[in-house]
Amino acid sequence: MENLSFEESLEKLEEIVTKLENGDVPLDDAIDEFNKAMQLVKICNAKLSAAEESIAKIVQDNGELNDFEPNE
């Protein structure tokens, strides 16, 4: 599951949420689905954090990497 793309993970997460919102899932299955959803949330958060770190660096005209500091 960890080698899914962000988009694939998010799609699977949405499917689980929809299934659980419908309410016609037996309790044991709902618990399993919830646990899968939590794993997918962790994967999505890790991928977002990695993307944020990558975007936080910008290349200056001279090729030097600098931390990106947005205007407040």
Z-matrix of the N, CA and C atoms (Angstrom, degrees):
N
C 1 1.459
C 2 1.530 1 110.77
N 3 1.341 2 116.37 1 -28.70
C 4 1.459 3 120.35 2 -175.53
C 5 1.520 4 113.19 3 -71.84
N 6 1.334 5 118.01 4 -17.08
C 7 1.455 6 119.02 5 179.52
C 8 1.526 7 112.15 6 -94.52
N 9 1.324 8 116.80 7 16.03
C 10 1.460 9 121.15 8 173.65
C 11 1.524 10 109.06 9 -77.11
N 12 1.311 11 115.96 10 150.10
C 13 1.461 12 119.26 11 174.23
C 14 1.528 13 108.73 12 -71.65
N 15 1.327 14 115.41 13 167.30
C 16 1.461 15 119.84 14 177.42
C 17 1.526 16 110.06 15 -58.00
N 18 1.329 17 115.73 16 -44.61
C 19 1.458 18 120.53 17 -177.53
C 20 1.526 19 112.03 18 -64.40
N 21 1.342 20 116.52 19 -40.50
C 22 1.468 21 120.32 20 178.20
C 23 1.526 22 110.51 21 -65.99
N 24 1.311 23 116.66 22 -42.27
C 25 1.467 24 121.03 23 178.95
C 26 1.517 25 110.91 24 -62.39
N 27 1.320 26 115.67 25 -44.11
C 28 1.460 27 120.12 26 -179.69
C 29 1.534 28 110.96 27 -64.86
N 30 1.323 29 116.81 28 -39.31
C 31 1.470 30 120.76 29 178.90
C 32 1.525 31 110.68 30 -63.83
N 33 1.328 32 116.97 31 -44.43
C 34 1.470 33 120.41 32 178.12
C 35 1.529 34 110.80 33 -64.27
N 36 1.322 35 116.64 34 -38.44
C 37 1.458 36 120.94 35 177.67
C 38 1.523 37 110.74 36 -62.31
N 39 1.318 38 116.66 37 -43.70
C 40 1.468 39 120.66 38 178.43
C 41 1.525 40 111.30 39 -63.05
N 42 1.332 41 117.13 40 -38.55
C 43 1.468 42 120.63 41 178.13
C 44 1.522 43 110.74 42 -62.27
N 45 1.333 44 116.47 43 -43.21
C 46 1.467 45 120.65 44 -179.99
C 47 1.521 46 110.37 45 -65.03
N 48 1.317 47 117.15 46 -44.16
C 49 1.466 48 120.77 47 -179.90
C 50 1.525 49 109.99 48 -60.37
N 51 1.317 50 116.84 49 -44.54
C 52 1.473 51 120.67 50 179.01
C 53 1.519 52 110.55 51 -60.80
N 54 1.331 53 116.33 52 -44.20
C 55 1.462 54 121.06 53 -179.59
C 56 1.530 55 110.28 54 -61.57
N 57 1.334 56 116.31 55 -44.15
C 58 1.462 57 119.94 56 -178.85
C 59 1.534 58 111.86 57 -70.40
N 60 1.323 59 116.70 58 -34.93
C 61 1.472 60 119.95 59 178.64
C 62 1.519 61 111.81 60 -66.00
N 63 1.320 62 117.37 61 -30.65
C 64 1.461 63 120.47 62 179.26
C 65 1.524 64 111.46 63 -66.19
N 66 1.322 65 116.76 64 -26.48
C 67 1.460 66 120.84 65 172.92
C 68 1.510 67 115.98 66 78.48
N 69 1.322 68 119.55 67 3.55
C 70 1.453 69 119.71 68 -178.62
C 71 1.531 70 111.63 69 -104.24
N 72 1.332 71 115.19 70 37.84
C 73 1.463 72 122.41 71 178.24
C 74 1.519 73 107.18 72 -110.68
N 75 1.326 74 117.70 73 128.82
C 76 1.471 75 119.63 74 176.93
C 77 1.531 76 110.32 75 -57.56
N 78 1.310 77 116.35 76 151.92
C 79 1.460 78 122.46 77 -173.73
C 80 1.531 79 112.33 78 -54.69
N 81 1.326 80 117.64 79 -48.08
C 82 1.472 81 119.83 80 -179.00
C 83 1.524 82 111.11 81 -60.95
N 84 1.329 83 116.54 82 -40.89
C 85 1.467 84 120.38 83 177.96
C 86 1.529 85 110.75 84 -67.72
N 87 1.322 86 116.35 85 -37.36
C 88 1.464 87 120.49 86 179.08
C 89 1.525 88 110.47 87 -63.34
N 90 1.323 89 116.52 88 -39.70
C 91 1.472 90 120.08 89 178.31
C 92 1.518 91 110.15 90 -65.02
N 93 1.336 92 117.15 91 -42.94
C 94 1.468 93 120.83 92 177.67
C 95 1.532 94 110.77 93 -61.80
N 96 1.318 95 116.19 94 -44.18
C 97 1.464 96 120.86 95 179.74
C 98 1.530 97 110.67 96 -64.19
N 99 1.325 98 116.37 97 -39.62
C 100 1.461 99 120.27 98 177.97
C 101 1.526 100 110.68 99 -61.97
N 102 1.335 101 116.56 100 -43.27
C 103 1.467 102 120.49 101 178.74
C 104 1.530 103 111.02 102 -63.17
N 105 1.329 104 117.72 103 -40.39
C 106 1.463 105 121.19 104 176.01
C 107 1.526 106 110.30 105 -62.49
N 108 1.321 107 115.44 106 -41.71
C 109 1.467 108 120.29 107 -179.98
C 110 1.523 109 110.33 108 -62.01
N 111 1.307 110 117.48 109 -41.04
C 112 1.464 111 120.58 110 179.91
C 113 1.528 112 111.01 111 -65.19
N 114 1.335 113 117.56 112 -37.07
C 115 1.461 114 120.88 113 175.69
C 116 1.524 115 110.27 114 -64.18
N 117 1.323 116 116.11 115 -41.70
C 118 1.463 117 120.46 116 179.32
C 119 1.531 118 111.26 117 -65.42
N 120 1.323 119 117.00 118 -37.71
C 121 1.467 120 120.90 119 176.72
C 122 1.521 121 109.91 120 -61.56
N 123 1.330 122 117.30 121 -43.68
C 124 1.469 123 121.07 122 178.58
C 125 1.526 124 110.84 123 -61.84
N 126 1.333 125 116.83 124 -42.04
C 127 1.463 126 121.11 125 179.17
C 128 1.524 127 109.89 126 -63.03
N 129 1.333 128 116.58 127 -46.58
C 130 1.469 129 120.38 128 -179.95
C 131 1.531 130 110.87 129 -61.80
N 132 1.320 131 116.90 130 -43.56
C 133 1.467 132 120.21 131 179.32
C 134 1.522 133 111.43 132 -62.41
N 135 1.328 134 117.09 133 -41.35
C 136 1.467 135 120.68 134 179.48
C 137 1.526 136 110.70 135 -64.23
N 138 1.331 137 116.52 136 -42.22
C 139 1.461 138 120.09 137 179.82
C 140 1.531 139 111.05 138 -67.34
N 141 1.324 140 117.34 139 -38.37
C 142 1.464 141 120.40 140 177.18
C 143 1.526 142 111.02 141 -66.10
N 144 1.322 143 116.92 142 -41.43
C 145 1.463 144 120.19 143 178.59
C 146 1.521 145 111.04 144 -62.40
N 147 1.329 146 116.28 145 -42.10
C 148 1.465 147 120.31 146 178.72
C 149 1.524 148 110.52 147 -63.94
N 150 1.331 149 116.57 148 -40.44
C 151 1.468 150 120.43 149 178.81
C 152 1.523 151 110.74 150 -65.58
N 153 1.324 152 117.28 151 -41.24
C 154 1.463 153 121.13 152 178.66
C 155 1.526 154 110.95 153 -61.57
N 156 1.337 155 116.49 154 -41.31
C 157 1.460 156 119.87 155 179.04
C 158 1.523 157 110.93 156 -64.44
N 159 1.332 158 116.65 157 -40.09
C 160 1.459 159 120.27 158 179.07
C 161 1.520 160 111.31 159 -65.60
N 162 1.311 161 116.30 160 -40.57
C 163 1.463 162 121.19 161 -177.69
C 164 1.531 163 110.89 162 -74.48
N 165 1.323 164 116.28 163 -24.14
C 166 1.461 165 120.28 164 -177.54
C 167 1.523 166 112.34 165 -69.25
N 168 1.312 167 117.77 166 -10.26
C 169 1.465 168 121.72 167 177.39
C 170 1.519 169 108.65 168 -104.63
N 171 1.303 170 116.35 169 136.18
C 172 1.457 171 120.30 170 175.10
C 173 1.525 172 108.38 171 -126.05
N 174 1.302 173 114.69 172 150.20
C 175 1.450 174 120.29 173 -179.69
C 176 1.523 175 108.42 174 -96.91
N 177 1.312 176 115.10 175 125.43
C 178 1.465 177 120.89 176 177.64
C 179 1.527 178 108.95 177 -77.27
N 180 1.300 179 116.36 178 167.70
C 181 1.464 180 121.40 179 -179.97
C 182 1.527 181 112.27 180 -56.25
N 183 1.312 182 117.60 181 -30.95
C 184 1.457 183 120.83 182 -179.11
C 185 1.532 184 112.65 183 -85.73
N 186 1.341 185 117.53 184 6.18
C 187 1.463 186 122.02 185 178.62
C 188 1.509 187 114.38 186 86.56
N 189 1.314 188 117.11 187 1.97
C 190 1.463 189 121.53 188 -179.12
C 191 1.524 190 110.01 189 -83.46
N 192 1.342 191 115.99 190 135.79
C 193 1.465 192 120.89 191 176.89
C 194 1.516 193 109.92 192 -83.79
N 195 1.309 194 116.64 193 133.79
C 196 1.461 195 122.37 194 175.77
C 197 1.517 196 109.20 195 -131.64
N 198 1.320 197 114.83 196 151.12
C 199 1.453 198 119.02 197 175.24
C 200 1.513 199 109.12 198 -66.08
N 201 1.312 200 116.06 199 138.50
C 202 1.455 201 122.05 200 177.67
C 203 1.512 202 108.64 201 -83.75
N 204 1.311 203 117.07 202 128.07
C 205 1.451 204 121.89 203 177.47
C 206 1.529 205 107.86 204 -124.65
N 207 1.343 206 116.57 205 103.38
C 208 1.471 207 119.26 206 -178.54
C 209 1.520 208 111.77 207 -64.42
N 210 1.313 209 116.05 208 151.51
C 211 1.469 210 121.01 209 175.92
C 212 1.519 211 108.92 210 -69.59
N 213 1.301 212 116.44 211 136.64
C 214 1.470 213 119.66 212 -179.46
C 215 1.494 214 110.65 213 -93.66
